[in-house]
Amino acid sequence: MDALYIFITTALPKAGAQVAGLPLTLNLLLTAYVILRHPNQTLLMMQRFRGLAVAYGTLFVFGVLSMLMAVAQGMDAFRLSQMIVVVGSPLAGIAATRITSKRFSQIIICSLIIVNVYGLIQYFVGIENTSVAGLTYTLGQSIDDKPIGLKADGTAEKIISTYQNGNSLGIFNALGISFMLTSAQSSRFWKIGQYFALSLGLIGIMLSGSRSIQIPFLLFLIILLVQFIKQLPPRKRGMTLSISGTILAFGIVYLLAQRTIINQFIDRLVKQTLADPTASGRTNQWSHSFEVISHMDGGQVLRQLLFGRSPHTDIGGEGLPEFFFMFGIVSTAAFYGGLLYIVWCCWQRRSSRTIAIGILCVFCAFCVDQSFYYPPNIMNVALFAAAALNRDGETSRRCLSISVSK
């Protein structure tokens, strides 16, 4: 069941139907099952890393209090569901600790291929023409309502694949690529699949149109590649670099010949970014938000700082400001501090440094957009982080068992 959950979460996260205005997806149903299946295992996983336990415990307590106060004041069901996603999603990581690293890697290879091949199909054939209600997007919702810049010819600024959102697609690819770079495959079949998945993941990031993940990914790409090379055994570096270079060269030649993907990538990342110095209004949100706060009385300010805004207060924004205004300063520090703690924990392990870079990219994305509200983004961070950290635990246990047997 854990393997099925990870596959659904990473490959088909929006499969399901909308019920009473709320998306009821297979991913969400399985998340509840995975977390509640063995509650003690979930608690033990948190206790392995005290800093993470403190951060999540703080987020849980203040997040639940924020939700209770918001519900008491008439918060709508959709906004409440978003808050529940933020508070509950980190626990999904337990699923990655109950399967082997080998199985997890194979699932991610399959998911990267499925998600990005489908994304390419969407790009060339059209998002609306290739959508399958209930499978690639939630039945009862409309693709037309998604903020992806749909044009009359069926093309879009953002390719959404099975994630219904370009930002979410970009986040998954950033995490998948960073994990795959330190994932060793035992058979030739899976090694070929790994290289194919990596190539598709890079194309997927370009197609996603998500500047919030593309910019940090490009900034950290050199560090990512350096760490990838360092973790390779000396005798494998030459061969691996040759194979990777060959595949990359073929990919570049194809993209240059085809041109449209690169043109859209440059237009979205460079031209549109330079043409809008306000970053789609993000640079103005702080001044507006603090103007609203300045008109609050002492009780309202205290409520905002500790538990977030009242449902009837017109205040918010994107990314970190939105998180602060929804949950308050304590939960904000716990959430973003917890992400940085995960990055630090992964960086302490040589074999997990590339995934640390991937999670750091997602941290940057969460600072500038609202992708933390939408499943499975936080779930994916938790799954990849747990898999990376559990991989070292598996190695230690394996070495210990060999020593005992001798």
Secondary structure as UniProt FT lines:
FT   HELIX           2..11
FT   TURN            13..14
FT   STRAND          16..19
FT   TURN            20..21
FT   STRAND          22..25
FT   HELIX           26..37
FT   HELIX           39..47
FT   HELIX           50..72
FT   TURN            73..74
FT   HELIX           77..88
FT   HELIX           89..93
FT   HELIX           94..97
FT   HELIX           101..125
FT   HELIX           127..130
FT   TURN            134..136
FT   HELIX           143..145
FT   TURN            152..153
FT   HELIX           161..163
FT   HELIX           166..180
FT   TURN            181..182
FT   HELIX           188..208
FT   HELIX           211..230
FT   HELIX           234..258
FT   HELIX           260..266
FT   HELIX           267..271
FT   HELIX           272..275
FT   TURN            277..281
FT   HELIX           282..294
FT   HELIX           298..307
FT   TURN            311..312
FT   HELIX           319..327
FT   HELIX           329..347
FT   HELIX           350..352
FT   HELIX           353..368
FT   HELIX           371..373
FT   TURN            375..376
FT   HELIX           377..405
//
